Amino acid sequence: LKRDWHLVKQLSEKFNNLRFVIITLPRLVNVELPGNCEVIYNQPIAVVRRYIRDSKFLLIPSFQNYHFAGQSTAFRGMSCAKTVIFTKSFGVSEYKIRNYEEAILIRPSKLSDAVEAFKWINKNQDRLNHIGKKAREYIIKNCSYSSYEKDLSRVILRSSQ
């Protein structure tokens, strides 16, 4: 996975009053992170869900999002009604997620975008909850079994004509 660890390091240094919990494989972290970052790995999905539920928001900084892990983590967070900040990179644009409506999208490696998002979150707690609610609605509408079934039915019907 192509994660933007330099961005995480810069953000955790700039926002040293926040606690960053990073769930990944330790071999993938390629920078030394400050003391307010905790790297955990090999956790059961129930533990990961608990971290998502207890978080203020999720940050998924990827150079590329065509790997299932980045998208599934973002969607898992969105399904839990959490605001997700993730990079608008290849693999994200196709989902037509509205910025600052269903998620917060930042440009890859752009510290200024991430800092702006963090500052916005601190000033707009009520909107943060609104984005989380809209994120969950987006997932239910666009990524549920029933929505998949409808899309698949359309494809099958179209190809049989």
DRENTORKOL-3810 file (N, C-alpha, C; in nm, 4 decimals):
REM DRENTORKOL-3810
@n.u->0.0841; n.v->-0.1180; n.w->0.0000; ca.u->0.0000; ca.v->0.0000; ca.w->0.0000; c.u->0.0880; c.v->0.1236; c.w->0.0000
@n.u->0.0472; n.v->0.2214; n.w->-0.0718; ca.u->0.1252; ca.v->0.3448; ca.w->-0.0835; c.u->0.0661; c.v->0.4504; c.w->0.0093
@n.u->0.0998; n.v->0.4422; n.w->0.1352; ca.u->0.0512; ca.v->0.5394; ca.w->0.2332; c.u->0.1468; c.v->0.6578; c.w->0.2401
@n.u->0.0929; n.v->0.7710; n.w->0.2733; ca.u->0.1696; ca.v->0.8944; ca.w->0.2808; c.u->0.2135; c.v->0.9180; c.w->0.4251
@n.u->0.3153; n.v->0.8452; n.w->0.4685; ca.u->0.3608; ca.v->0.8526; ca.w->0.6077; c.u->0.4224; c.v->0.9870; c.w->0.6415
@n.u->0.4812; n.v->1.0548; n.w->0.5430; ca.u->0.5386; ca.v->1.1872; ca.w->0.5712; c.u->0.4286; c.v->1.2866; c.w->0.6096
@n.u->0.3132; n.v->1.2743; n.w->0.5442; ca.u->0.1998; ca.v->1.3601; ca.w->0.5792; c.u->0.1524; c.v->1.3301; c.w->0.7213
@n.u->0.1434; n.v->1.2029; n.w->0.7570; ca.u->0.1028; ca.v->1.1649; ca.w->0.8932; c.u->0.2012; c.v->1.2218; c.w->0.9944
@n.u->0.3302; n.v->1.2097; n.w->0.9651; ca.u->0.4322; ca.v->1.2622; ca.w->1.0570; c.u->0.4170; c.v->1.4129; c.w->1.0742
@n.u->0.4019; n.v->1.4850; n.w->0.9642; ca.u->0.3879; ca.v->1.6306; ca.w->0.9710; c.u->0.2621; c.v->1.6713; c.w->1.0481
@n.u->0.1526; n.v->1.6024; n.w->1.0227; ca.u->0.0276; ca.v->1.6340; ca.w->1.0934; c.u->0.0389; c.v->1.6052; c.w->1.2424
@n.u->0.0978; n.v->1.4909; n.w->1.2773; ca.u->0.1082; ca.v->1.4564; ca.w->1.4188; c.u->0.2030; c.v->1.5506; c.w->1.4923
@n.u->0.3018; n.v->1.6038; n.w->1.4231; ca.u->0.3893; ca.v->1.7036; ca.w->1.4863; c.u->0.3167; c.v->1.8370; c.w->1.5014
@n.u->0.2420; n.v->1.8752; n.w->1.3990; ca.u->0.1701; ca.v->2.0034; ca.w->1.4032; c.u->0.0551; c.v->2.0002; c.w->1.5043
@n.u->-0.0130; n.v->1.8873; n.w->1.5138; ca.u->-0.1257; ca.v->1.8713; ca.w->1.6054; c.u->-0.0836; c.v->1.7746; c.w->1.7169
@n.u->0.0181; n.v->1.8130; n.w->1.7907; ca.u->0.0742; ca.v->1.7234; ca.w->1.8930; c.u->-0.0176; c.v->1.7058; c.w->2.0138
@n.u->-0.1277; n.v->1.7806; n.w->2.0167; ca.u->-0.2275; ca.v->1.7619; ca.w->2.1235; c.u->-0.3247; c.v->1.6483; c.w->2.0900
@n.u->-0.3211; n.v->1.5980; n.w->1.9679; ca.u->-0.4072; ca.v->1.4877; ca.w->1.9266; c.u->-0.3321; c.v->1.3557; c.w->1.9376
@n.u->-0.4064; n.v->1.2506; n.w->1.9585; ca.u->-0.3499; ca.v->1.1158; ca.w->1.9619; c.u->-0.3816; c.v->1.0491; c.w->1.8285
@n.u->-0.2798; n.v->0.9983; n.w->1.7627; ca.u->-0.2955; ca.v->0.9291; ca.w->1.6356; c.u->-0.2775; c.v->0.7801; c.w->1.6606
@n.u->-0.3769; n.v->0.7016; n.w->1.6258; ca.u->-0.3669; ca.v->0.5563; ca.w->1.6333; c.u->-0.3618; c.v->0.5074; c.w->1.4891
@n.u->-0.2537; n.v->0.4410; n.w->1.4558; ca.u->-0.2314; ca.v->0.3956; ca.w->1.3192; c.u->-0.2453; c.v->0.2444; c.w->1.3167
@n.u->-0.3389; n.v->0.1973; n.w->1.2377; ca.u->-0.3629; ca.v->0.0540; ca.w->1.2257; c.u->-0.3098; c.v->0.0112; c.w->1.0898
@n.u->-0.2000; n.v->-0.0610; n.w->1.0924; ca.u->-0.1331; ca.v->-0.1000; ca.w->0.9685; c.u->-0.0390; c.v->-0.2154; c.w->0.9973
@n.u->0.0430; n.v->-0.2457; n.w->0.9022; ca.u->0.1527; ca.v->-0.3396; ca.w->0.9236; c.u->0.2765; c.v->-0.2577; c.w->0.9569
@n.u->0.3511; n.v->-0.2948; n.w->1.0607; ca.u->0.4640; ca.v->-0.2114; ca.w->1.1012; c.u->0.5690; c.v->-0.1961; c.w->0.9917
@n.u->0.5840; n.v->-0.2945; n.w->0.9060; ca.u->0.6845; ca.v->-0.2843; ca.w->0.7997; c.u->0.6474; c.v->-0.1788; c.w->0.6949
@n.u->0.5219; n.v->-0.1354; n.w->0.6947; ca.u->0.4797; ca.v->-0.0360; ca.w->0.5968; c.u->0.5098; c.v->0.1070; c.w->0.6403
@n.u->0.5315; n.v->0.1289; n.w->0.7682; ca.u->0.5613; ca.v->0.2637; ca.w->0.8179; c.u->0.7085; c.v->0.2910; c.w->0.7893
@n.u->0.7344; n.v->0.3912; n.w->0.7053; ca.u->0.8721; ca.v->0.4162; ca.w->0.6634; c.u->0.9303; c.v->0.5477; c.w->0.7144
@n.u->0.8695; n.v->0.6060; n.w->0.8168; ca.u->0.9248; ca.v->0.7254; ca.w->0.8821; c.u->0.9134; c.v->0.7066; c.w->1.0330
@n.u->0.9968; n.v->0.7763; n.w->1.1051; ca.u->0.9863; ca.v->0.7741; ca.w->1.2507; c.u->0.8753; c.v->0.8701; c.w->1.2919
@n.u->0.7820; n.v->0.8183; n.w->1.3684; ca.u->0.6661; ca.v->0.8975; ca.w->1.4092; c.u->0.6837; c.v->0.9489; c.w->1.5511
@n.u->0.6279; n.v->1.0657; n.w->1.5816; ca.u->0.6407; ca.v->1.1220; ca.w->1.7165; c.u->0.5629; c.v->1.0429; c.w->1.8214
@n.u->0.5788; n.v->1.0811; n.w->1.9466; ca.u->0.5215; ca.v->1.0092; ca.w->2.0597; c.u->0.3703; c.v->1.0078; c.w->2.0661
@n.u->0.3031; n.v->1.0992; n.w->1.9967; ca.u->0.1571; ca.v->1.0979; ca.w->2.0000; c.u->0.0978; c.v->1.0032; c.w->1.8952
@n.u->0.1842; n.v->0.9220; n.w->1.8335; ca.u->0.1402; ca.v->0.8211; ca.w->1.7360; c.u->0.1632; c.v->0.6825; c.w->1.7944
@n.u->0.0600; n.v->0.6010; n.w->1.7837; ca.u->0.0688; ca.v->0.4616; ca.w->1.8273; c.u->0.0400; c.v->0.3745; c.w->1.7058
@n.u->0.1296; n.v->0.2826; n.w->1.6756; ca.u->0.1092; ca.v->0.1913; ca.w->1.5636; c.u->0.0657; c.v->0.0571; c.w->1.6204
@n.u->-0.0498; n.v->0.0107; n.w->1.5752; ca.u->-0.0967; ca.v->-0.1207; ca.w->1.6180; c.u->-0.1188; c.v->-0.2063; c.w->1.4935
@n.u->-0.1101; n.v->-0.3368; n.w->1.5122; ca.u->-0.1266; ca.v->-0.4267; ca.w->1.3984; c.u->-0.1737; c.v->-0.5630; c.w->1.4471
@n.u->-0.2146; n.v->-0.6451; n.w->1.3510; ca.u->-0.2644; ca.v->-0.7801; ca.w->1.3798; c.u->-0.3782; c.v->-0.7791; c.w->1.4816
@n.u->-0.4728; n.v->-0.6891; n.w->1.4620; ca.u->-0.5869; ca.v->-0.6788; ca.w->1.5525; c.u->-0.7097; c.v->-0.7419; c.w->1.4876
@n.u->-0.7915; n.v->-0.8097; n.w->1.5651; ca.u->-0.9162; ca.v->-0.8630; ca.w->1.5096; c.u->-1.0080; c.v->-0.7478; c.w->1.4671
@n.u->-1.0959; n.v->-0.7776; n.w->1.3732; ca.u->-1.1844; ca.v->-0.6740; ca.w->1.3195; c.u->-1.2692; c.v->-0.6092; c.w->1.4293
@n.u->-1.3058; n.v->-0.6814; n.w->1.5319; ca.u->-1.3844; ca.v->-0.6230; ca.w->1.6408; c.u->-1.3059; c.v->-0.5123; c.w->1.7119
@n.u->-1.1769; n.v->-0.5306; n.w->1.7262; ca.u->-1.0923; ca.v->-0.4280; ca.w->1.7885; c.u->-1.0803; c.v->-0.3068; c.w->1.6960
@n.u->-1.0633; n.v->-0.3325; n.w->1.5677; ca.u->-1.0545; ca.v->-0.2229; ca.w->1.4710; c.u->-1.1846; c.v->-0.1432; c.w->1.4714
@n.u->-1.2977; n.v->-0.2120; n.w->1.4745; ca.u->-1.4271; ca.v->-0.1420; ca.w->1.4800; c.u->-1.4377; c.v->-0.0545; c.w->1.6047
@n.u->-1.3878; n.v->-0.1051; n.w->1.7161; ca.u->-1.3922; ca.v->-0.0270; ca.w->1.8402; c.u->-1.3092; c.v->0.1008; c.w->1.8249
@n.u->-1.1918; n.v->0.0894; n.w->1.7646; ca.u->-1.1106; ca.v->0.2091; ca.w->1.7404; c.u->-1.1851; c.v->0.3074; c.w->1.6504
@n.u->-1.2499; n.v->0.2562; n.w->1.5475; ca.u->-1.3261; ca.v->0.3436; ca.w->1.4582; c.u->-1.4389; c.v->0.4119; c.w->1.5349
@n.u->-1.5151; n.v->0.3340; n.w->1.6102; ca.u->-1.6270; ca.v->0.3908; ca.w->1.6870; c.u->-1.5804; c.v->0.4976; c.w->1.7852
@n.u->-1.4651; n.v->0.4765; n.w->1.8485; ca.u->-1.4167; ca.v->0.5686; ca.w->1.9514; c.u->-1.3419; c.v->0.6886; c.w->1.8947
@n.u->-1.3146; n.v->0.6890; n.w->1.7664; ca.u->-1.2363; ca.v->0.7972; ca.w->1.7079; c.u->-1.3218; c.v->0.9201; c.w->1.6811
@n.u->-1.2554; n.v->1.0328; n.w->1.6752; ca.u->-1.3224; ca.v->1.1575; ca.w->1.6393; c.u->-1.3469; c.v->1.1598; c.w->1.4880
@n.u->-1.2477; n.v->1.1149; n.w->1.4134; ca.u->-1.2561; ca.v->1.1037; ca.w->1.2683; c.u->-1.1461; c.v->1.0095; c.w->1.2225
@n.u->-1.1504; n.v->0.9705; n.w->1.0954; ca.u->-1.0479; ca.v->0.8835; ca.w->1.0386; c.u->-0.9705; c.v->0.9598; c.w->0.9324
@n.u->-0.8414; n.v->0.9347; n.w->0.9279; ca.u->-0.7543; ca.v->0.9919; ca.w->0.8256; c.u->-0.6922; c.v->0.8762; c.w->0.7487
@n.u->-0.7121; n.v->0.8743; n.w->0.6178; ca.u->-0.6557; ca.v->0.7695; ca.w->0.5335; c.u->-0.5769; c.v->0.8389; c.w->0.4223
@n.u->-0.4481; n.v->0.8629; n.w->0.4463; ca.u->-0.3667; ca.v->0.9366; ca.w->0.3487; c.u->-0.2941; c.v->0.8409; c.w->0.2523
@n.u->-0.3463; n.v->0.8290; n.w->0.1336; ca.u->-0.2884; ca.v->0.7368; ca.w->0.0360; c.u->-0.2466; c.v->0.8111; c.w->-0.0898
@n.u->-0.1372; n.v->0.7669; n.w->-0.1479; ca.u->-0.1018; ca.v->0.8148; ca.w->-0.2813; c.u->-0.1961; c.v->0.7519; c.w->-0.3831
@n.u->-0.2350; n.v->0.6276; n.w->-0.3552; ca.u->-0.3225; ca.v->0.5522; ca.w->-0.4444; c.u->-0.4313; c.v->0.4878; c.w->-0.3604
@n.u->-0.5513; n.v->0.4865; n.w->-0.4116; ca.u->-0.6615; ca.v->0.4237; ca.w->-0.3401; c.u->-0.7275; c.v->0.3141; c.w->-0.4212
@n.u->-0.6558; n.v->0.2557; n.w->-0.5138; ca.u->-0.7160; ca.v->0.1460; ca.w->-0.5883; c.u->-0.6977; c.v->0.0142; c.w->-0.5161
@n.u->-0.6168; n.v->0.0125; n.w->-0.4098; ca.u->-0.6071; ca.v->-0.1072; ca.w->-0.3263; c.u->-0.7342; c.v->-0.1166; c.w->-0.2430
@n.u->-0.7811; n.v->-0.2351; n.w->-0.2255; ca.u->-0.9048; ca.v->-0.2558; ca.w->-0.1507; c.u->-0.8931; c.v->-0.2020; c.w->-0.0081
@n.u->-0.7762; n.v->-0.2115; n.w->0.0522; ca.u->-0.7610; ca.v->-0.1730; ca.w->0.1931; c.u->-0.7961; c.v->-0.0263; c.w->0.2178
@n.u->-0.7526; n.v->0.0641; n.w->0.1325; ca.u->-0.7827; ca.v->0.2058; ca.w->0.1532; c.u->-0.9306; c.v->0.2356; c.w->0.1406
@n.u->-0.9919; n.v->0.1835; n.w->0.0352; ca.u->-1.1342; ca.v->0.2067; ca.w->0.0139; c.u->-1.2180; c.v->0.1386; c.w->0.1208
@n.u->-1.1848; n.v->0.0146; n.w->0.1529; ca.u->-1.2674; ca.v->-0.0572; ca.w->0.2508; c.u->-1.2568; c.v->0.0062; c.w->0.3881
@n.u->-1.1392; n.v->0.0562; n.w->0.4240; ca.u->-1.1243; ca.v->0.1232; ca.w->0.5533; c.u->-1.2046; c.v->0.2528; c.w->0.5552
@n.u->-1.1973; n.v->0.3287; n.w->0.4474; ca.u->-1.2756; ca.v->0.4518; ca.w->0.4387; c.u->-1.4245; c.v->0.4209; c.w->0.4479
@n.u->-1.4687; n.v->0.3217; n.w->0.3710; ca.u->-1.6103; ca.v->0.2871; ca.w->0.3711; c.u->-1.6533; c.v->0.2277; c.w->0.5042
@n.u->-1.5661; n.v->0.1535; n.w->0.5683; ca.u->-1.5995; ca.v->0.0990; ca.w->0.7013; c.u->-1.6223; c.v->0.2148; c.w->0.7986
@n.u->-1.5345; n.v->0.3139; n.w->0.7949; ca.u->-1.5516; ca.v->0.4303; ca.w->0.8810; c.u->-1.6778; c.v->0.5075; c.w->0.8490
@n.u->-1.7044; n.v->0.5253; n.w->0.7196; ca.u->-1.8250; ca.v->0.5965; ca.w->0.6778; c.u->-1.9501; c.v->0.5205; c.w->0.7215
@n.u->-1.9464; n.v->0.3875; n.w->0.7137; ca.u->-2.0635; ca.v->0.3089; ca.w->0.7552; c.u->-2.0884; c.v->0.3198; c.w->0.9051
@n.u->-1.9842; n.v->0.3540; n.w->0.9807; ca.u->-1.9978; ca.v->0.3753; ca.w->1.1255; c.u->-2.0334; c.v->0.5201; c.w->1.1572
@n.u->-2.0711; n.v->0.5968; n.w->1.0557; ca.u->-2.1100; ca.v->0.7378; ca.w->1.0702; c.u->-1.9950; c.v->0.8247; c.w->1.1204
@n.u->-1.8739; n.v->0.7925; n.w->1.0756; ca.u->-1.7570; ca.v->0.8737; ca.w->1.1091; c.u->-1.7166; c.v->0.9574; c.w->0.9899
@n.u->-1.6699; n.v->1.0772; n.w->1.0174; ca.u->-1.6136; ca.v->1.1580; ca.w->0.9109; c.u->-1.4780; c.v->1.0997; c.w->0.8747
@n.u->-1.4581; n.v->1.0795; n.w->0.7461; ca.u->-1.3324; ca.v->1.0250; ca.w->0.6961; c.u->-1.2647; c.v->1.1307; c.w->0.6111
@n.u->-1.1377; n.v->1.1544; n.w->0.6407; ca.u->-1.0544; ca.v->1.2391; ca.w->0.5563; c.u->-0.9688; c.v->1.1433; c.w->0.4753
@n.u->-0.9831; n.v->1.1468; n.w->0.3448; ca.u->-0.8931; ca.v->1.0661; ca.w->0.2648; c.u->-0.8594; c.v->1.1357; c.w->0.1353
@n.u->-0.7520; n.v->1.0875; n.w->0.0747; ca.u->-0.6979; ca.v->1.1555; ca.w->-0.0414; c.u->-0.7820; c.v->1.1276; c.w->-0.1648
@n.u->-0.8055; n.v->1.2328; n.w->-0.2380; ca.u->-0.8781; ca.v->1.2208; ca.w->-0.3639; c.u->-0.7756; c.v->1.1806; c.w->-0.4691
@n.u->-0.7574; n.v->1.0531; n.w->-0.4786; ca.u->-0.6603; ca.v->0.9986; ca.w->-0.5723; c.u->-0.7272; c.v->0.8896; c.w->-0.6541
@n.u->-0.6510; n.v->0.8289; n.w->-0.7395; ca.u->-0.7049; ca.v->0.7233; ca.w->-0.8246; c.u->-0.7778; c.v->0.6202; c.w->-0.7399
@n.u->-0.8984; n.v->0.5868; n.w->-0.7769; ca.u->-0.9771; ca.v->0.4895; ca.w->-0.7025; c.u->-1.0818; c.v->0.5528; c.w->-0.6135
@n.u->-1.0746; n.v->0.6836; n.w->-0.5930; ca.u->-1.1720; ca.v->0.7527; ca.w->-0.5086; c.u->-1.2708; c.v->0.8315; c.w->-0.5942
@n.u->-1.2215; n.v->0.8942; n.w->-0.6994; ca.u->-1.3051; ca.v->0.9813; ca.w->-0.7835; c.u->-1.4269; c.v->0.9112; c.w->-0.8389
@n.u->-1.4153; n.v->0.7823; n.w->-0.8681; ca.u->-1.5267; ca.v->0.7084; ca.w->-0.9280; c.u->-1.6482; c.v->0.6992; c.w->-0.8373
@n.u->-1.6307; n.v->0.7230; n.w->-0.7071; ca.u->-1.7416; ca.v->0.7074; ca.w->-0.6137; c.u->-1.8293; c.v->0.8303; c.w->-0.6008
@n.u->-1.7881; n.v->0.9416; n.w->-0.6559; ca.u->-1.8683; ca.v->1.0644; ca.w->-0.6537; c.u->-1.9093; c.v->1.1037; c.w->-0.5112
@n.u->-1.8115; n.v->1.0995; n.w->-0.4230; ca.u->-1.8332; ca.v->1.1426; ca.w->-0.2849; c.u->-1.8198; c.v->1.2944; c.w->-0.2817
@n.u->-1.9179; n.v->1.3590; n.w->-0.2221; ca.u->-1.9167; ca.v->1.5052; ca.w->-0.2172; c.u->-1.8281; c.v->1.5527; c.w->-0.1012
@n.u->-1.7344; n.v->1.6402; n.w->-0.1361; ca.u->-1.6389; ca.v->1.6923; ca.w->-0.0390; c.u->-1.7086; c.v->1.7786; c.w->0.0657
@n.u->-1.6759; n.v->1.7543; n.w->0.1909; ca.u->-1.7360; ca.v->1.8222; ca.w->0.3065; c.u->-1.8861; c.v->1.7961; c.w->0.3166
@n.u->-1.9330; n.v->1.6912; n.w->0.2486; ca.u->-2.0713; ca.v->1.6465; ca.w->0.2628; c.u->-2.0745; c.v->1.5029; c.w->0.3148
@n.u->-2.0079; n.v->1.4098; n.w->0.2414; ca.u->-2.0041; ca.v->1.2696; ca.w->0.2846; c.u->-1.8659; c.v->1.2284; c.w->0.3351
@n.u->-1.7684; n.v->1.3087; n.w->0.3079; ca.u->-1.6300; ca.v->1.2854; ca.w->0.3537; c.u->-1.5532; c.v->1.4144; c.w->0.3291
@n.u->-1.4301; n.v->1.4160; n.w->0.3740; ca.u->-1.3421; ca.v->1.5288; ca.w->0.3432; c.u->-1.2302; c.v->1.4729; c.w->0.2565
@n.u->-1.2178; n.v->1.5296; n.w->0.1378; ca.u->-1.1181; ca.v->1.4823; ca.w->0.0423; c.u->-1.0042; c.v->1.5828; c.w->0.0346
@n.u->-0.8824; n.v->1.5314; n.w->0.0428; ca.u->-0.7638; ca.v->1.6164; ca.w->0.0332; c.u->-0.6770; c.v->1.5656; c.w->-0.0814
@n.u->-0.5907; n.v->1.6531; n.w->-0.1319; ca.u->-0.4976; ca.v->1.6120; ca.w->-0.2362; c.u->-0.3835; c.v->1.5318; c.w->-0.1729
@n.u->-0.3348; n.v->1.4298; n.w->-0.2433; ca.u->-0.2235; ca.v->1.3505; ca.w->-0.1888; c.u->-0.1024; c.v->1.4384; c.w->-0.1572
@n.u->-0.0437; n.v->1.4149; n.w->-0.0406; ca.u->0.0796; ca.v->1.4819; ca.w->0.0046; c.u->0.0657; c.v->1.6313; c.w->0.0263
@n.u->-0.0551; n.v->1.6844; n.w->0.0300; ca.u->-0.0742; ca.v->1.8284; ca.w->0.0497; c.u->-0.1019; c.v->1.8557; c.w->0.1969
@n.u->0.0037; n.v->1.8898; n.w->0.2686; ca.u->-0.0097; ca.v->1.9199; ca.w->0.4107; c.u->-0.1107; c.v->2.0318; c.w->0.4326
@n.u->-0.1098; n.v->2.1319; n.w->0.3470; ca.u->-0.2017; ca.v->2.2453; ca.w->0.3650; c.u->-0.3473; c.v->2.1995; c.w->0.3605
@n.u->-0.3814; n.v->2.1054; n.w->0.2722; ca.u->-0.5183; ca.v->2.0532; ca.w->0.2668; c.u->-0.5545; c.v->1.9812; c.w->0.3962
@n.u->-0.4626; n.v->1.8990; n.w->0.4444; ca.u->-0.4884; ca.v->1.8219; ca.w->0.5670; c.u->-0.4996; c.v->1.9142; c.w->0.6878
@n.u->-0.4121; n.v->2.0139; n.w->0.6972; ca.u->-0.4173; ca.v->2.1094; ca.w->0.8087; c.u->-0.5494; c.v->2.1849; c.w->0.8048
@n.u->-0.5904; n.v->2.2271; n.w->0.6859; ca.u->-0.7189; ca.v->2.2972; ca.w->0.6725; c.u->-0.8340; c.v->2.2078; c.w->0.7195
@n.u->-0.8303; n.v->2.0807; n.w->0.6822; ca.u->-0.9355; ca.v->1.9869; ca.w->0.7233; c.u->-0.9365; c.v->1.9696; c.w->0.8749
@n.u->-0.8183; n.v->1.9532; n.w->0.9362; ca.u->-0.8101; ca.v->1.9379; ca.w->1.0820; c.u->-0.8632; c.v->2.0621; c.w->1.1527
@n.u->-0.8250; n.v->2.1795; n.w->1.1056; ca.u->-0.8724; ca.v->2.3042; ca.w->1.1669; c.u->-1.0233; c.v->2.3183; c.w->1.1502
@n.u->-1.0733; n.v->2.2841; n.w->1.0324; ca.u->-1.2164; ca.v->2.2910; ca.w->1.0066; c.u->-1.2915; c.v->2.1995; c.w->1.1030
@n.u->-1.2397; n.v->2.0789; n.w->1.1225; ca.u->-1.3026; ca.v->1.9825; ca.w->1.2136; c.u->-1.3105; c.v->2.0395; c.w->1.3550
@n.u->-1.2022; n.v->2.1017; n.w->1.4016; ca.u->-1.2010; ca.v->2.1564; ca.w->1.5370; c.u->-1.3005; c.v->2.2700; c.w->1.5545
@n.u->-1.3309; n.v->2.3424; n.w->1.4482; ca.u->-1.4244; ca.v->2.4542; ca.w->1.4562; c.u->-1.5690; c.v->2.4134; c.w->1.4310
@n.u->-1.5905; n.v->2.2968; n.w->1.3737; ca.u->-1.7228; ca.v->2.2599; ca.w->1.3250; c.u->-1.7669; c.v->2.1233; c.w->1.3752
@n.u->-1.7739; n.v->2.1057; n.w->1.5048; ca.u->-1.8124; ca.v->1.9761; ca.w->1.5609; c.u->-1.9515; c.v->1.9321; c.w->1.5149
@n.u->-2.0452; n.v->2.0258; n.w->1.5056; ca.u->-2.1795; ca.v->1.9896; ca.w->1.4617; c.u->-2.1786; c.v->1.9424; c.w->1.3168
@n.u->-2.1016; n.v->2.0066; n.w->1.2318; ca.u->-2.0904; ca.v->1.9651; ca.w->1.0909; c.u->-2.0170; c.v->1.8316; c.w->1.0793
@n.u->-1.9237; n.v->1.8076; n.w->1.1709; ca.u->-1.8518; ca.v->1.6801; ca.w->1.1712; c.u->-1.9507; c.v->1.5653; c.w->1.1885
@n.u->-2.0425; n.v->1.5804; n.w->1.2808; ca.u->-2.1462; ca.v->1.4789; ca.w->1.3012; c.u->-2.2388; c.v->1.4679; c.w->1.1802
@n.u->-2.2677; n.v->1.5804; n.w->1.1179; ca.u->-2.3529; ca.v->1.5818; ca.w->0.9990; c.u->-2.2848; c.v->1.5048; c.w->0.8841
@n.u->-2.1558; n.v->1.5278; n.w->0.8649; ca.u->-2.0825; ca.v->1.4560; ca.w->0.7602; c.u->-2.0842; c.v->1.3057; c.w->0.7895
@n.u->-2.0637; n.v->1.2689; n.w->0.9151; ca.u->-2.0685; ca.v->1.1274; ca.w->0.9517; c.u->-2.2032; c.v->1.0655; c.w->0.9194
@n.u->-2.3098; n.v->1.1375; n.w->0.9490; ca.u->-2.4450; ca.v->1.0871; ca.w->0.9196; c.u->-2.4648; c.v->1.0728; c.w->0.7687
@n.u->-2.4223; n.v->1.1733; n.w->0.6938; ca.u->-2.4348; ca.v->1.1681; ca.w->0.5477; c.u->-2.3464; c.v->1.0580; c.w->0.4890
@n.u->-2.2318; n.v->1.0350; n.w->0.5503; ca.u->-2.1422; ca.v->0.9282; ca.w->0.5050; c.u->-2.2108; c.v->0.7928; c.w->0.5179
@n.u->-2.2741; n.v->0.7711; n.w->0.6311; ca.u->-2.3458; ca.v->0.6443; ca.w->0.6513; c.u->-2.4590; c.v->0.6288; c.w->0.5507
@n.u->-2.5332; n.v->0.7360; n.w->0.5270; ca.u->-2.6404; ca.v->0.7316; ca.w->0.4274; c.u->-2.5844; c.v->0.6985; c.w->0.2889
@n.u->-2.4701; n.v->0.7573; n.w->0.2554; ca.u->-2.4061; ca.v->0.7301; ca.w->0.1258; c.u->-2.3728; c.v->0.5811; c.w->0.1122
@n.u->-2.3143; n.v->0.5239; n.w->0.2163; ca.u->-2.2762; ca.v->0.3819; ca.w->0.2126; c.u->-2.3997; c.v->0.2942; c.w->0.1994
@n.u->-2.5025; n.v->0.3228; n.w->0.2762; ca.u->-2.6254; ca.v->0.2421; ca.w->0.2693; c.u->-2.6857; c.v->0.2510; c.w->0.1286
@n.u->-2.6867; n.v->0.3706; n.w->0.0723; ca.u->-2.7470; ca.v->0.3895; ca.w->-0.0595; c.u->-2.6615; c.v->0.3299; c.w->-0.1715
@n.u->-2.5305; n.v->0.3435; n.w->-0.1639; ca.u->-2.4439; ca.v->0.3095; ca.w->-0.2764; c.u->-2.3591; c.v->0.1839; c.w->-0.2605
@n.u->-2.3445; n.v->0.1337; n.w->-0.1406; ca.u->-2.2502; ca.v->0.0233; ca.w->-0.1184; c.u->-2.3101; c.v->-0.0936; c.w->-0.0426
@n.u->-2.4402; n.v->-0.1002; n.w->-0.0347; ca.u->-2.5048; ca.v->-0.2109; ca.w->0.0360; c.u->-2.5282; c.v->-0.3266; c.w->-0.0605
@n.u->-2.5637; n.v->-0.4419; n.w->-0.0048; ca.u->-2.5965; ca.v->-0.5566; ca.w->-0.0889; c.u->-2.7125; c.v->-0.5250; c.w->-0.1827
@n.u->-2.8114; n.v->-0.4525; n.w->-0.1315; ca.u->-2.9274; ca.v->-0.4225; ca.w->-0.2163; c.u->-2.8889; c.v->-0.3287; c.w->-0.3317
@n.u->-2.8010; n.v->-0.2315; n.w->-0.3057; ca.u->-2.7581; ca.v->-0.1431; ca.w->-0.4152; c.u->-2.6721; c.v->-0.2200; c.w->-0.5153
@n.u->-2.5888; n.v->-0.3099; n.w->-0.4659; ca.u->-2.5077; ca.v->-0.3935; ca.w->-0.5539; c.u->-2.5976; c.v->-0.4824; c.w->-0.6400
@n.u->-2.7007; n.v->-0.5385; n.w->-0.5780; ca.u->-2.7948; ca.v->-0.6244; ca.w->-0.6495; c.u->-2.8638; c.v->-0.5468; c.w->-0.7624
@n.u->-2.9054; n.v->-0.4235; n.w->-0.7341; ca.u->-2.9705; ca.v->-0.3403; ca.w->-0.8358; c.u->-2.8747; c.v->-0.3104; c.w->-0.9509
@n.u->-2.7498; n.v->-0.2734; n.w->-0.9172; ca.u->-2.6501; ca.v->-0.2446; ca.w->-1.0211; c.u->-2.6217; c.v->-0.3677; c.w->-1.1053
@n.u->-2.6058; n.v->-0.4811; n.w->-1.0409; ca.u->-2.5785; ca.v->-0.6053; ca.w->-1.1122; c.u->-2.6962; c.v->-0.6442; c.w->-1.2011
@n.u->-2.8167; n.v->-0.6267; n.w->-1.1512; ca.u->-2.9370; ca.v->-0.6569; ca.w->-1.2309; c.u->-2.9414; c.v->-0.5712; c.w->-1.3564
@n.u->-2.9105; n.v->-0.4424; n.w->-1.3426; ca.u->-2.9090; ca.v->-0.3528; ca.w->-1.4584; c.u->-2.8075; c.v->-0.4001; c.w->-1.5623
@n.u->-2.6896; n.v->-0.4394; n.w->-1.5167; ca.u->-2.5854; ca.v->-0.4866; ca.w->-1.6086; c.u->-2.6304; c.v->-0.6133; c.w->-1.6796
@n.u->-2.6862; n.v->-0.7071; n.w->-1.6058; ca.u->-2.7310; ca.v->-0.8339; ca.w->-1.6643; c.u->-2.8442; c.v->-0.8096; c.w->-1.7643
@n.u->-2.9405; n.v->-0.7262; n.w->-1.7260; ca.u->-3.0517; ca.v->-0.6979; ca.w->-1.8160; c.u->-3.0044; c.v->-0.6254; c.w->-1.9423
@n.u->-2.9118; n.v->-0.5338; n.w->-1.9265; ca.u->-2.8585; ca.v->-0.4595; ca.w->-2.0399; c.u->-2.7827; c.v->-0.5523; c.w->-2.1345
@n.u->-2.7049; n.v->-0.6446; n.w->-2.0801; ca.u->-2.6264; ca.v->-0.7336; ca.w->-2.1650; c.u->-2.7112; c.v->-0.8417; c.w->-2.2320
@n.u->-2.8291; n.v->-0.8707; n.w->-2.1789; ca.u->-2.9147; ca.v->-0.9736; ca.w->-2.2378; c.u->-3.0033; c.v->-0.9186; c.w->-2.3487
@n.u->-3.0065; n.v->-0.7890; n.w->-2.3645; ca.u->-3.0915; ca.v->-0.7271; ca.w->-2.4678; c.u->-3.0227; c.v->-0.7227; c.w->-2.6011
END
